[in-house]
Amino acid sequence: MYKGKRYHKSFQNLSKAEVEALETVHKSELIKSGYDIAQKKVHYLEEIIRDFKEYAKGKMERQDS
């Protein structure tokens, strides 16, 4: 999850070596874009609650429409 958006990808038809190569490329692209993959962010409960409320509010608005 990055900036509130979840990213995922399936690698069912690839070998382990192919997936590892893709991971290396992806990590280098993240680094080039300025994202620090080594940074470990400390999440505080207040932040998590605030983010969840924003997420839930968006979900409720879409369902009501």
Secondary structure, 3 states (H helix, E strand, C coil): CECCECCCCCCCCCCHHHHHHHHHHHHHHHHHCCCCCCCCCCCCHHHHHHHHHHHHHHHHHHHHC
